[in-house]
């Protein structure tokens, strides 16, 4: 079972990602593809130093022409810094709820454009070095949930037969819901009817949470994993428990002091930018 650490802006630097034992897949914070194409300094956020995880670059775009240029650009930049070339895949963000992003047709605004999303994914698949995935929500708003926009998107993505298209991460909220609100998994059963590998995301803090979500889903072979985000800020050991239960690992929980010490050691190995260190300090009670 795949266990994903969610992308979190100014949080998920290499040191933070590497701290999370039991994680199979992790992500950079989302980065504008246009920004990566136009500015060399944007690549400082791409920190794929070696660790045991499959590391993903999460990108924002709504333009196929950017995807084509980006595939050339990423190979050029990572070849310049081979120590940072441990990139497993590229994830297209169709989830970001920020009005600044949606007003330019990116992030969660793409949910209502399923053929566009499929076209962007197809463009990103015109190479065989990186896997490609999508992160999405149930809709841009409550109306789109009732209208079944997520199903139209899955219908289009189901048509993609390239084996390098690995999964859709579904965040079980719409884009207008507050971040502290409850998650709604009532559509999960119908989502599982589509021949698309799914990673479920939202409100999962432990193995018990995951089990409570899926226990009534009889047809769930396409649920290939789960994603945890906010709980990692408070309790990095959450992945240890989930991995031991789902993947039969024998990882040991660490004390908060041990976690803090390990994070400092990782930072010494590859120092994050100050903005990451400050945000992690303010968000993580173990980082003192």
C-alpha positions as CSV (number, residue, x, y, z in Angstrom):
1,X,0.0,0.0,0.0
2,X,1.3,3.4,-0.9
3,X,1.6,6.0,1.9
4,X,2.0,9.6,0.6
5,X,3.1,12.7,2.4
6,X,1.0,15.6,1.1
7,X,2.6,18.6,-0.6
8,X,2.6,21.6,1.9
9,X,3.7,25.0,0.8
10,X,7.0,26.2,2.5
11,X,6.9,23.0,4.6
12,X,7.8,19.9,2.5
13,X,11.5,20.6,1.9
14,X,13.8,17.6,1.5
15,X,14.7,17.5,5.2
16,X,11.0,17.5,6.3
17,X,10.1,14.8,3.7
18,X,13.1,12.6,4.7
19,X,12.1,12.8,8.4
20,X,8.9,10.9,7.7
21,X,9.6,7.2,8.2
22,X,7.2,4.9,6.4
23,X,6.4,7.3,3.6
24,X,6.6,5.7,0.1
25,X,5.9,8.9,-1.9
26,X,6.5,12.6,-1.1
27,X,6.1,15.9,-3.0
28,X,7.6,19.3,-3.2
29,X,5.4,22.2,-2.5
30,X,3.4,23.1,-5.7
31,X,5.3,25.2,-8.1
32,X,4.1,27.1,-11.2
33,X,5.3,25.5,-14.4
34,X,5.6,29.0,-15.9
35,X,7.8,30.0,-13.0
36,X,10.1,27.0,-13.5
37,X,10.3,27.9,-17.2
38,X,11.1,31.6,-16.8
39,X,13.3,31.8,-13.7
40,X,16.3,29.8,-12.8
41,X,15.9,30.6,-9.1
42,X,12.7,28.6,-9.1
43,X,14.7,25.4,-9.3
44,X,16.0,26.0,-5.8
45,X,12.7,24.6,-4.7
46,X,13.4,21.4,-6.5
47,X,15.4,19.5,-3.9
48,X,15.4,15.8,-5.0
49,X,18.4,14.7,-3.0
50,X,18.6,11.0,-2.4
51,X,16.3,9.3,0.2
52,X,14.2,6.2,0.4
53,X,11.0,7.8,-1.0
54,X,9.7,8.2,-4.5
55,X,9.9,12.0,-4.8
56,X,7.4,14.0,-6.9
57,X,7.4,17.5,-8.4
58,X,4.0,19.0,-8.1
59,X,3.3,21.6,-10.8
60,X,0.6,24.1,-11.7
61,X,-0.3,24.7,-15.4
62,X,-3.2,24.9,-17.8
63,X,-1.2,25.0,-21.0
64,X,0.0,22.1,-23.1
65,X,2.8,24.2,-24.7
66,X,4.2,24.8,-21.2
67,X,4.2,21.0,-20.6
68,X,6.2,20.4,-23.7
69,X,8.8,23.0,-22.9
70,X,9.0,21.9,-19.3
71,X,9.9,18.3,-20.2
72,X,13.0,19.6,-21.9
73,X,13.7,22.1,-19.1
74,X,13.6,19.6,-16.3
75,X,16.1,17.3,-17.9
76,X,18.4,20.2,-18.5
77,X,18.2,21.5,-15.0
78,X,18.5,18.1,-13.2
79,X,21.5,17.1,-15.4
80,X,23.2,20.3,-14.3
81,X,22.8,19.2,-10.7
82,X,22.9,15.4,-10.7
83,X,22.8,15.2,-6.9
84,X,19.2,16.6,-7.2
85,X,18.1,14.3,-10.0
86,X,16.2,11.8,-7.8
87,X,12.8,12.8,-9.3
88,X,10.3,9.9,-9.6
89,X,7.4,11.8,-11.1
90,X,5.5,14.9,-12.0
91,X,2.1,15.6,-10.5
92,X,-0.4,18.0,-12.1
93,X,-2.2,20.0,-9.4
94,X,-5.9,20.2,-10.1
95,X,-6.6,20.8,-6.4
96,X,-5.3,24.2,-5.2
97,X,-8.3,26.3,-4.1
98,X,-6.6,29.7,-4.0
99,X,-8.7,32.3,-5.9
100,X,-5.4,33.7,-7.4
101,X,-4.8,30.3,-9.0
102,X,-8.4,29.4,-10.0
103,X,-9.0,32.8,-11.7
104,X,-6.3,32.0,-14.2
105,X,-7.8,28.6,-14.9
106,X,-5.4,26.5,-12.9
107,X,-5.6,24.4,-9.7
108,X,-9.1,23.3,-8.9
109,X,-10.6,25.3,-11.8
110,X,-9.4,22.5,-14.0
111,X,-11.9,20.0,-12.5
112,X,-14.6,21.4,-14.8
113,X,-12.3,20.8,-17.8
114,X,-11.8,17.1,-17.9
115,X,-10.6,16.9,-21.6
116,X,-8.1,19.7,-20.8
117,X,-6.7,17.8,-17.8
118,X,-6.4,14.6,-20.0
119,X,-4.6,16.6,-22.6
120,X,-2.2,18.1,-20.1
121,X,-1.5,14.6,-18.7
122,X,-1.0,13.2,-22.2
123,X,1.5,16.0,-23.0
124,X,3.5,15.2,-19.8
125,X,3.5,11.5,-20.8
126,X,5.5,12.3,-23.9
127,X,8.6,11.0,-22.2
128,X,9.4,7.8,-20.3
129,X,11.7,9.0,-17.5
130,X,9.1,10.3,-15.1
131,X,5.8,9.0,-13.9
132,X,2.7,11.3,-14.1
133,X,-0.2,11.7,-11.7
134,X,-3.0,14.1,-10.9
135,X,-4.2,15.6,-7.6
136,X,-7.8,16.8,-7.6
137,X,-10.8,17.6,-5.4
138,X,-14.4,16.6,-5.7
139,X,-15.2,19.9,-7.5
140,X,-14.8,23.6,-7.4
141,X,-17.9,24.1,-5.3
142,X,-20.9,22.2,-3.9
143,X,-22.8,22.5,-7.2
144,X,-20.0,20.7,-9.0
145,X,-20.1,17.9,-6.5
146,X,-23.9,17.4,-7.0
147,X,-23.3,17.6,-10.8
148,X,-20.7,14.8,-10.6
149,X,-17.8,16.7,-12.1
150,X,-15.3,14.3,-10.5
151,X,-16.9,11.4,-12.5
152,X,-16.5,13.2,-15.8
153,X,-12.8,13.8,-15.0
154,X,-12.3,10.2,-14.1
155,X,-14.0,9.1,-17.3
156,X,-11.5,11.1,-19.3
157,X,-8.5,9.9,-17.3
158,X,-9.7,6.3,-17.6
159,X,-9.0,6.6,-21.3
160,X,-5.3,7.1,-20.8
161,X,-3.6,3.7,-21.2
162,X,0.0,4.8,-20.7
163,X,1.5,2.8,-17.8
164,X,3.5,5.8,-16.7
165,X,0.2,7.5,-15.7
166,X,0.1,6.0,-12.2
167,X,-2.8,7.5,-10.1
168,X,-5.2,10.2,-9.2
169,X,-5.0,11.6,-5.7
170,X,-8.5,12.7,-4.6
171,X,-8.9,15.3,-1.9
172,X,-12.4,14.6,-0.5
173,X,-13.6,18.3,-0.3
174,X,-14.6,20.9,-2.8
175,X,-12.5,24.0,-3.3
176,X,-14.8,26.4,-1.4
177,X,-14.8,24.4,1.8
178,X,-12.9,25.7,4.8
179,X,-9.7,23.8,5.6
180,X,-10.9,22.8,9.1
181,X,-14.2,21.4,7.9
182,X,-15.2,17.7,7.7
183,X,-14.3,15.5,4.7
184,X,-17.0,13.8,2.8
185,X,-16.2,10.2,1.5
186,X,-19.7,9.4,0.4
187,X,-18.6,9.4,-3.3
188,X,-15.8,7.0,-2.7
189,X,-17.8,3.9,-3.6
190,X,-18.7,5.4,-7.0
191,X,-15.1,6.7,-7.6
192,X,-13.9,3.1,-7.0
193,X,-16.0,1.9,-10.0
194,X,-13.6,3.7,-12.4
195,X,-10.6,1.9,-13.7
196,X,-8.2,4.5,-12.4
197,X,-5.8,3.9,-9.5
198,X,-6.8,6.2,-6.5
199,X,-5.0,7.6,-3.5
200,X,-7.4,9.0,-0.9
201,X,-6.6,12.2,0.9
202,X,-8.4,14.1,3.6
203,X,-8.8,13.8,7.4
204,X,-6.6,10.7,7.7
205,X,-4.4,10.7,10.8
206,X,-4.0,7.0,11.5
207,X,-4.6,3.5,10.3
208,X,-7.9,3.5,12.2
209,X,-9.1,6.6,10.2
210,X,-8.1,4.9,6.9
211,X,-9.9,1.6,7.9
212,X,-13.1,3.5,8.9
213,X,-13.2,5.1,5.5
214,X,-12.7,2.0,3.4
215,X,-14.3,-0.7,5.5
216,X,-17.7,-0.5,3.8
217,X,-16.2,-0.3,0.3
218,X,-16.3,-3.9,-1.0
219,X,-14.8,-3.0,-4.4
220,X,-11.6,-1.2,-3.6
221,X,-8.8,-2.8,-5.5
222,X,-8.1,0.5,-7.2
223,X,-7.4,2.2,-3.9
224,X,-3.7,2.0,-4.1
225,X,-2.8,4.3,-1.2
226,X,-3.6,7.1,1.2
227,X,-2.2,10.5,1.8
228,X,-1.5,12.3,5.1
229,X,-0.7,16.0,5.4
230,X,-1.4,18.0,8.5
231,X,-1.0,15.2,11.0
232,X,2.6,15.0,10.0
233,X,3.2,18.5,11.3
234,X,2.1,17.4,14.8
235,X,3.1,13.7,14.8
236,X,5.6,12.4,12.3
237,X,5.2,9.0,13.9
238,X,1.7,8.7,12.2
239,X,3.4,7.2,9.1
240,X,5.2,4.7,11.2
241,X,1.9,3.3,12.6
242,X,0.2,3.2,9.2
243,X,3.2,1.6,7.5
244,X,3.4,-1.1,10.2
245,X,-0.3,-1.9,9.8
246,X,-0.6,-1.8,6.1
247,X,2.9,-2.8,4.8
248,X,4.0,-5.1,7.7
249,X,7.0,-3.0,8.4
250,X,8.7,-2.9,11.9
251,X,9.3,0.8,12.2
252,X,9.7,2.2,15.7
253,X,8.1,5.3,17.0
254,X,10.5,8.1,18.0
255,X,10.3,10.5,20.9
256,X,9.7,14.2,20.0
257,X,13.3,14.8,21.1
258,X,14.6,12.2,18.7
259,X,12.5,13.6,15.9
260,X,13.8,17.1,16.5
261,X,17.4,15.9,16.6
262,X,17.0,13.9,13.4
263,X,15.4,16.9,11.6
264,X,18.4,19.1,12.6
265,X,20.8,16.4,11.3
266,X,18.9,16.3,8.0
267,X,19.0,20.1,7.8
268,X,22.7,20.0,8.2
269,X,23.0,17.6,5.3
270,X,20.8,19.8,2.9
271,X,19.9,23.1,4.5
272,X,16.4,24.3,3.6
273,X,15.7,28.0,2.9
274,X,14.9,30.2,5.8
275,X,11.2,30.4,4.9
276,X,10.9,26.7,5.3
277,X,12.7,26.6,8.6
278,X,10.5,29.4,10.0
279,X,7.3,27.8,8.8
280,X,8.2,24.4,10.2
281,X,9.2,26.0,13.5
282,X,5.9,27.7,13.8
283,X,3.8,24.7,12.6
284,X,5.5,21.8,14.3
285,X,5.5,21.5,18.1
286,X,8.4,19.0,18.0
287,X,10.7,21.5,16.3
288,X,12.1,23.5,19.2
